[in-house]
Amino acid sequence: MKILFYRYGSICEPDIIEAMKHLGHEVFCINLEITDKNIPTQTVIKHVSDTLLSSSFDCIFSINFYPVLSEICNIMKLPYICWTVDSPVMELYSDSYSNEWNRIFLFDSMQYQDFAPYNPAHTFFLPLATNVNRWNSVLTDVNPDSYKSDISFVGSLYTEKCPYDSIKNPSPYLEGYLNGIMDAQEQIYGAFLLNELLPDSIVKEFIDCMPDYYIPPEKARRVDRDIIAQQYLGMKVTANERKHLLSLLGSHFSVDLYTGSDADALPVHNRGRVKTLTEMPQVFAHSKINLNMTCKSIRNGIPLRVFDVLGCGGFLLTNYQNDLSECFTIGEDLDIFTSPDDLLSKCEYYLSHEKERKEIAANGYQKVLNHYTYEKQLQKMLSSAISL
């Protein structure tokens, strides 16, 4: 196949391009958005259309969903294939979602349940993947001493990118109500309840208090309850949970945090940022326990971080997500925690059971190698997409 890849700079794009080429496909990239995030829609239309008219392509591919690409493909009767890696993806609410030439692959089963009814024949559930070969090449001939940790976490605390914190002059009732439901959501694993806990009166008052509230484009469904629950409250719950759990762990164990967020108030060793392609895999491979705390707006899905830790041969302890049991055997390929107390007890157990920890890490590595490389997932994707 000859694939036109529209890029915006996602961390997984180079791996997907490499996998497509390994599968024998030709890949041509449009990189406009990597350097200019505010590129006008008309410029995108002209550049993509001119490229399609200058040569013959079998499909357009992108990470996440671009309504403008969907519309171009619908006009030209060309398959538009996309794969979500984030949640929420607000563009999925666009009217363009229902276009006939879409082939939309969603990584979160809850995301799939929400959107499949709007284009059932052209919506698919597909978990994410990792590039084991690249991790293996990075992990050879490196002194691991500087990356060794008992417990490590790589990622943002979300404190610097939490849109909820822009709220202005909420009433005591609104503030108390929102804090109450966010506190409740933080304690719940395996269910996302914030949407159901937002009555119309709270939705209206929240919008009135939120400067620069997200307003969907004209040709899109307006679903304020979903927007507030996922894009605002979900992010705030994530920030709260990460601070609380890292504070708890750091009070009992040696914890290394790799982040650009402000972590001065936490009892952890803040080792700053790590380079994603070269240093991060060293952390994953040489930490006794790699901690994953999934962003709450990913309601059922397995984030990319899980696949990458396992692909580096690391032991993973992650919060429970419903989709985990669809891909992995819990307790054999990785392990989960379902409460702060459970997290503490699991960390204590695995730090003192090295043999079992290493066996689980080896199983997790083998599972992603056998089933969740980009080549394997793209084969499923392209086969489904082109057979329509």
N, C-alpha and C positions, 0 to 999 in steps of 0.2 A: 504494500500500500504506500501511497504518497500522502503524507500527513502534514497539514499546515498547523503548527503549534503556536498558539497565541499565548505569550508569556507575560506574567506580571512580577515575577521574582520570588515565587514560592520556593521554600527550601527543598521540596521534593522534585521540582521540575528537571534539574540535571539528571537525576536518577531515572526519571521516566523517559527522558530523551534517550539516555544510554540503553535502557531496556528495549525501547522501540527499535533501535538500530540493531541490537543483538537478535531481535526477532525477525530481522530482514527488511524492515520498513525504511523508507526514505523520510527524513524529517527536515522540514524547513521552518525556521522560527521567525516570528514577528516579535521584536523586543522593545517596541515603543514604550510600553507602560513600565518597564523595569526602571527607566530613568525619569519618567514623567508620569506621576500618578494623577495629574489633573488634565490629561490629554483630552481635547474636545471630542465628543461623539462623532462629529462630522469628519474629523481627521481619521478616526478609527475606521469609519465606513469606507472612506476613500482608499486608505492604505490596504485594508483587507480586500476590498473589491478589486482594486487594481492588481493585487497579487494573484487573486483567483482567476482573473481574466488573462493574466500573462502566462499562466501555466495550468496544467490539468492536475487537480488534487482529488483524492478519494474522500477526504473528510477534513474538518477543522476540529482541533482538540484544545481544551483549556482546563486548567485547574479552577474549580468553582464555576459558577454559571454567569455568563455574560449575555444579557438580553440582546445587545446589539449584534453579537455573533449569531445568535439564534435567528434573528430577523434576516440577516444576510443569507444564512444557509437556507432558510425557508423560501426565500425568493429564488435562489439558485438551485434549489432541490438537491442540496448537498448535506450529508449527515453532519450534525454538530454533536460531538461527543465531549462530555465534561464529567469531571470526577470531583466531588466535594471533599475537602480536607478540613473544613472549618464548620463551626456552628455557633451562632446563626449565620446563614448566608442570605442576606436580605433580598438579593436579586432573585431568589427563587420565588418570591411573591409576585413577580412580574407576570403580566398577561402572556408574555412570550413563552412562559413555561409550557403552555399547552401546544406549541407549534409541532407540526407533524414530523419535521426532520430532526427534532431533538432526540438524543440518546443520553439520558441523564443518569449518572451513577452516583448514589448517595452512600456515604460511609457509615451513617448512623441509622439504625433501624427505626428510631422514633422520627427522625427526619424523613425517612422513607414513608412511614405511615401517614405523616402529615401531608406530603406532597404527591404521592403516587396517584391519589384520586383525580388530580388535575391533568394527568397525562399517563394513565395506567399502562398503556402498551409500550411506552417509551421511557419508563422509569424503572431503575434497577437498584438493588441493594448490593453494595460491594465494599467489604472492609479494605483497609489500607494495607501497606506493604513496606518492605525495607530493601536496601541494597546490601546484601550480605557480602558480596565480593568486594565492594568498596571498603566496607568496614574492615574486612580481613587485610586488605592491602595497607590500610592506615595503621593497623595494630601490630604489624611486624617490625622488629628491630627498634623497639622503643623502650627506654627505661621507665618502668611504671611507677617508680617510687613516689614521684611528685604528684601522682594522681590517686594514690591509695586513700581509701576512706572506709570507716565503719559504715556510716550511712551518708548518702549524698542525695542532693536534689538539685537538678539543673532546670532553671526556668525563672520566669518573672513572678513576682509576688502580686502582680496586677494592681498594686497600689498606685502606680504612676499612670495607668491607662484604664481607669474605672469611670465610665461616664456618669454613673450614679452620683459621684461626688460633686457634680455640678449643680445639684438640686438647690433651689433658692427659696428660702422662707417657707418651708413646709409647715403646716399646722401641727400642733402637738399630736393630734389624733393621727394624721397621715404618717408622721415620722414614727410614732409608736407602732402603728399597724404594720408598716413596712419592715421595721426592725424585728417585729415579732415573727412575721412569716419568713423572713430571711434567716433568723435564728433557727426556726423549725426546719427549713430546707437544709441547713448546714448539717443537721443531725441525721438526715435521711439519706440512705444509700440505696440506689436501685429504683428510685421513683422521683420524678420531677413534678412538683405540685404547685409551683408558683402561679402558673397560668390560671389554675382553678381557684386560687385564693385572691383574685383581683376582681372585686365587683366593679360595676360601671362607675360608681361614684369615686372610687379610689383611682381608677384609670383616668378619669377626667381631671381630678385634682392633681395627680402626678404630672400630667402633661402641662397643666397651667404653671407648675413650679419648675419645669425643666427647660432652661434656655437651650436653644438650638436642638430641640427635640427632633428626632428623626422623622421626617415626613416622606412616605413612599412616593415614587414618581407617579405621574398622572395615570399611566397605564399599568397599574399594579393594585393588588388587593391591599386594603388598609386593615391591618390586624394589630391594633394597638396593644391588646392584651399580650400577644406573643412578643411584640417588640419590647415592651416593658419587662416582661418576665425573663426573657433570654438576654437581651442586649444591655439592660440596665441592672436589674436585680441579680441575675445569674452571675454577672461579672463581679458584683459586690460580694456575693456569697463566696465566690472563689477567693477573692482577696482576704476575706475574714478567715476562711478555713485554712488557707496556707499559713497565715500568721499564727493562728491558734495551734495548728498541728506542729509546726516547726518549733514554736515556743515550748510545747509539751515535750517533744522529742529531745530538744536541746537541753532541757533540764535534767534528762536522764542518761543521755548518750552523747558521744562525740558526733556531731553533725556538720558536714561540709556543705555549704550553700554556694552555688555558682549562679550569680545573678547580677544584673545591673540595677536592681531595685534597692531602695534604702532598707537595710536590714539591721541598722544600729541597735534597735531595741530588742532584737532577738538573741537568745543565748546560743548562737551558732557561729561557726567560722565562715565568714563571708569571704570567699576566694575570688569574687568578681566574675566577670564574664569569661566564657571559654569560646574558642573558635569552633563553630559548629562542625566543620568537616574534618578537623584534625585533632582538636583537644577534647571535644565532647565524647567521642568514642573511647578515648583513654579513660575518662571518668567512668563511663558505663562498664567497661571491661574490668576495671581494677577497684571498684567499690564492692564491699561485701554485700551491702544492700542499696539498691537504687530505688528511690521513692518516686512514685508517680501520684499526683493529685490532679485528676481530670477537671478541666474547667466545667463548671456546672451547666453551662449552656450546651455542652455536649451531653445530651440527656441519656442516651443508651450506648453511644458509639465508643469505639476504642481509638484513642488518639494516636497519632503518628509516633509519639514518644515510646509507647509500649513496644511497638514493632522494632524500633531502633535500638532500645536497650537489649532486647532479646537477640537481635541481629548482631550485636557486639559480644554476645556470650555473657552478658551481665545477668545477675539475679535481680528479679523485679518484685517489689511489693507495691501493689497499686490499690486504690480505692475500688470498690465493687462497681462494675458497670454491667448492665444486662447482656450486652453483646459479647462479653468475655467468654462465656461458656459456649458460644457458637463457634469460637475459633480455637480455644485453648482448654486444656484440662487443668482446672484450678487445683493447686496443691502438687501438681506434677510438672507443669510448664512454667508456672509463676504462682505467686500467692496473692491473696487479697486481704484487706482489712475492711471492717464494716462499722467501726466506731473508733474514737480516740483510744479507749482502753484496749481494744483489739489490736490497734496499731502498736501500742507500747508492748504488749505481750508477744506479738509476732516478732518485733525487732529483737527483743530479749532472747527469744527462742532461736532465731536464725543466726544471731551473732555467736551463739554457743554451740551450734550444730553445723559445723563447716561442711562435713561430708554431704549431708542432706541438701544444704544450700547449693553446693556445687553440682549435685546431680540434677536439681531442678533447673539451674541455669543451663546445663548441657541439654536438657530436654527442651527447654524453651528455644534455644538456638536451633536445634534440629527441627522443631515444629515450623519456625518461620522459614528455614532453609528449604524444607520440603513443600510448604504450602503458601507462604506469604512473601515471596520475592516479587519484585515489580514485573518480571517476565511472566510469572504464573498468573498474577492478577490481570495484567494487560491482555494476556491470551484470552481469558474469560471475557473481558470487556469487549475487545475488538470482535470476537466471535459473535457475541450477542448483538452488538451494535450493527454490524454489517449484514447479519442474517435477516434483519427486519425488511 
